[in-house]
Amino acid sequence: KTINTNYFIQSNLSRMRITSVGLALLLLLAVAVNGDDDSRPSYKTACIELNGTVSLNITYMVSDGTAESYVVSIDPKANVTGTCAVNASTLVLSDTSGSVLSLFFEINNSDAKLDEIDIHNWGVTKVTYDYSVNKPDANKQGARQAKAVGSFFNTPINRTYSCSSEDVPVSNVTNNGTLIGGEKVTLHTTNLLLRVGSVLPVTSYDYHYCKADQKVKDIVPIAVGVALAALVVIVLVAYLIGRRKTVAAGGYERV
């Protein structure tokens, strides 16, 4: 007796195709969940690196008392300047439109909380945005400065902050020092990677994820485990079906 060679080969090829498709789907799932994006804009100084898309949603008051909004995106080729010090650094992005976004960082190397920055963490304690509103329907045209003070992007030292999407309200808007009621700015970042210092991230443990992304990261091991279990089941079922068909077809034939 000899094995029905053609049927045996076709059956194994079918199982290999199913396995390949399963592995490909698993890989796509991992990439989709991680959300890696190497095309994001990059802004660097000697001590700070910001990778990601940065935009600002500007709300201004109209002469009839209502509010209107528009969005300004920071040019990927914006001029980048800043300062570097042991405990404090700045990152300044000067856009071609004349607007200037400034981030003020504090690095807390001490064993006590400092200006809302946790122990052995770094973070942004102030955000300012200098811009002009020149809309024809604006109640007041001209220069403005939006400012927010607090604790933003708080991250352990030597780690990189990561967030797929995040908003920072910059609500204190003034014109020549006078508060403009009803106006505000929202700093919006997409696919953000923010690093202070020279330590580059190597593994996933070198990142500090924002709360929204942390929930997704917690799901990853479960999703991968379920996908692997489903793949094993698919391959096993395909093998059993192929074996049954082989037996039903005679399995062996005389020469």
QUILINTA-V754929 format. One record per residue. RES is the residue in one small letter. NEAR is the number of other ideal C-beta (glycine too) atoms within 12 Angstrom. D_LAST is the distance of its C-alpha to the last C-alpha in whole Angstrom. Layout:
res=RES near=NEAR d_last=D_LAST
res=RES near=NEAR d_last=D_LAST
This chain:
res=k near=9 d_last=7
res=t near=13 d_last=7
res=i near=19 d_last=10
res=n near=22 d_last=10
res=t near=14 d_last=12
res=n near=14 d_last=14
res=y near=23 d_last=15
res=f near=23 d_last=16
res=i near=15 d_last=18
res=q near=17 d_last=20
res=s near=28 d_last=21
res=n near=21 d_last=22
res=l near=16 d_last=24
res=s near=24 d_last=26
res=r near=27 d_last=27
res=m near=18 d_last=28
res=r near=18 d_last=30
res=i near=26 d_last=32
res=t near=24 d_last=33
res=s near=18 d_last=34
res=v near=19 d_last=36
res=g near=26 d_last=38
res=l near=21 d_last=39
res=a near=16 d_last=40
res=l near=22 d_last=42
res=l near=26 d_last=43
res=l near=18 d_last=45
res=l near=16 d_last=47
res=l near=24 d_last=48
res=a near=21 d_last=49
res=v near=15 d_last=51
res=a near=19 d_last=52
res=v near=24 d_last=54
res=n near=24 d_last=55
res=g near=26 d_last=57
res=d near=17 d_last=57
res=d near=19 d_last=59
res=d near=12 d_last=60
res=s near=12 d_last=62
res=r near=24 d_last=65
res=p near=28 d_last=68
res=s near=26 d_last=70
res=y near=33 d_last=73
res=k near=22 d_last=74
res=t near=26 d_last=77
res=a near=17 d_last=78
res=c near=24 d_last=77
res=i near=37 d_last=76
res=e near=30 d_last=72
res=l near=40 d_last=72
res=n near=29 d_last=68
res=g near=36 d_last=68
res=t near=29 d_last=69
res=v near=40 d_last=73
res=s near=32 d_last=75
res=l near=38 d_last=78
res=n near=28 d_last=79
res=i near=34 d_last=83
res=t near=29 d_last=85
res=y near=34 d_last=88
res=m near=26 d_last=91
res=v near=20 d_last=92
res=s near=15 d_last=96
res=d near=10 d_last=95
res=g near=11 d_last=94
res=t near=14 d_last=91
res=a near=24 d_last=88
res=e near=22 d_last=85
res=s near=23 d_last=82
res=y near=21 d_last=80
res=v near=17 d_last=78
res=v near=33 d_last=78
res=s near=26 d_last=75
res=i near=37 d_last=76
res=d near=21 d_last=75
res=p near=21 d_last=72
res=k near=14 d_last=75
res=a near=28 d_last=78
res=n near=21 d_last=80
res=v near=28 d_last=79
res=t near=21 d_last=82
res=g near=28 d_last=83
res=t near=19 d_last=85
res=c near=21 d_last=83
res=a near=19 d_last=85
res=v near=17 d_last=84
res=n near=21 d_last=85
res=a near=27 d_last=85
res=s near=31 d_last=83
res=t near=30 d_last=83
res=l near=37 d_last=80
res=v near=28 d_last=82
res=l near=41 d_last=80
res=s near=23 d_last=83
res=d near=28 d_last=81
res=t near=15 d_last=82
res=s near=23 d_last=84
res=g near=19 d_last=86
res=s near=33 d_last=85
res=v near=31 d_last=85
res=l near=44 d_last=82
res=s near=33 d_last=83
res=l near=42 d_last=82
res=f near=33 d_last=84
res=f near=42 d_last=82
res=e near=34 d_last=83
res=i near=33 d_last=81
res=n near=28 d_last=82
res=n near=22 d_last=82
res=s near=17 d_last=84
res=d near=10 d_last=84
res=a near=12 d_last=85
res=k near=16 d_last=85
res=l near=22 d_last=86
res=d near=25 d_last=87
res=e near=20 d_last=84
res=i near=32 d_last=82
res=d near=24 d_last=80
res=i near=18 d_last=80
res=h near=20 d_last=78
res=n near=33 d_last=77
res=w near=41 d_last=78
res=g near=36 d_last=78
res=v near=40 d_last=80
res=t near=30 d_last=84
res=k near=30 d_last=85
res=v near=38 d_last=84
res=t near=31 d_last=86
res=y near=44 d_last=85
res=d near=29 d_last=88
res=y near=37 d_last=87
res=s near=23 d_last=89
res=v near=36 d_last=89
res=n near=19 d_last=90
res=k near=23 d_last=89
res=p near=11 d_last=92
res=d near=18 d_last=92
res=a near=27 d_last=92
res=n near=22 d_last=95
res=k near=25 d_last=96
res=q near=19 d_last=94
res=g near=20 d_last=94
res=a near=22 d_last=93
res=r near=37 d_last=92
res=q near=30 d_last=90
res=a near=39 d_last=88
res=k near=29 d_last=88
res=a near=29 d_last=86
res=v near=20 d_last=87
res=g near=22 d_last=84
res=s near=25 d_last=81
res=f near=33 d_last=78
res=f near=41 d_last=75
res=n near=32 d_last=76
res=t near=36 d_last=73
res=p near=27 d_last=73
res=i near=29 d_last=74
res=n near=23 d_last=71
res=r near=29 d_last=69
res=t near=34 d_last=68
res=y near=40 d_last=69
res=s near=38 d_last=66
res=c near=35 d_last=66
res=s near=30 d_last=64
res=s near=22 d_last=67
res=e near=29 d_last=71
res=d near=24 d_last=74
res=v near=36 d_last=78
res=p near=23 d_last=81
res=v near=35 d_last=84
res=s near=26 d_last=86
res=n near=25 d_last=90
res=v near=36 d_last=91
res=t near=25 d_last=94
res=n near=25 d_last=96
res=n near=12 d_last=99
res=g near=12 d_last=98
res=t near=15 d_last=99
res=l near=18 d_last=96
res=i near=29 d_last=95
res=g near=18 d_last=94
res=g near=19 d_last=91
res=e near=33 d_last=89
res=k near=29 d_last=86
res=v near=37 d_last=83
res=t near=27 d_last=80
res=l near=42 d_last=78
res=h near=29 d_last=74
res=t near=37 d_last=71
res=t near=24 d_last=67
res=n near=27 d_last=65
res=l near=41 d_last=68
res=l near=40 d_last=67
res=l near=40 d_last=71
res=r near=35 d_last=71
res=v near=45 d_last=75
res=g near=29 d_last=75
res=s near=16 d_last=72
res=v near=18 d_last=70
res=l near=16 d_last=66
res=p near=23 d_last=64
res=v near=11 d_last=61
res=t near=9 d_last=59
res=s near=20 d_last=59
res=y near=14 d_last=62
res=d near=21 d_last=64
res=y near=30 d_last=65
res=h near=31 d_last=67
res=y near=31 d_last=66
res=c near=29 d_last=68
res=k near=18 d_last=68
res=a near=17 d_last=66
res=d near=26 d_last=63
res=q near=18 d_last=63
res=k near=15 d_last=62
res=v near=22 d_last=59
res=k near=26 d_last=58
res=d near=14 d_last=58
res=i near=18 d_last=56
res=v near=24 d_last=53
res=p near=15 d_last=52
res=i near=16 d_last=51
res=a near=22 d_last=50
res=v near=23 d_last=47
res=g near=15 d_last=46
res=v near=17 d_last=46
res=a near=26 d_last=44
res=l near=22 d_last=42
res=a near=16 d_last=41
res=a near=21 d_last=40
res=l near=26 d_last=37
res=v near=19 d_last=36
res=v near=17 d_last=36
res=i near=25 d_last=34
res=v near=25 d_last=31
res=l near=18 d_last=31
res=v near=19 d_last=31
res=a near=26 d_last=28
res=y near=21 d_last=26
res=l near=16 d_last=26
res=i near=18 d_last=26
res=g near=28 d_last=23
res=r near=20 d_last=21
res=r near=14 d_last=22
res=k near=20 d_last=20
res=t near=26 d_last=17
res=v near=17 d_last=17
res=a near=13 d_last=18
res=a near=18 d_last=16
res=g near=15 d_last=13
res=g near=19 d_last=13
res=y near=15 d_last=10
res=e near=15 d_last=7
res=r near=9 d_last=4
res=v near=8 d_last=0
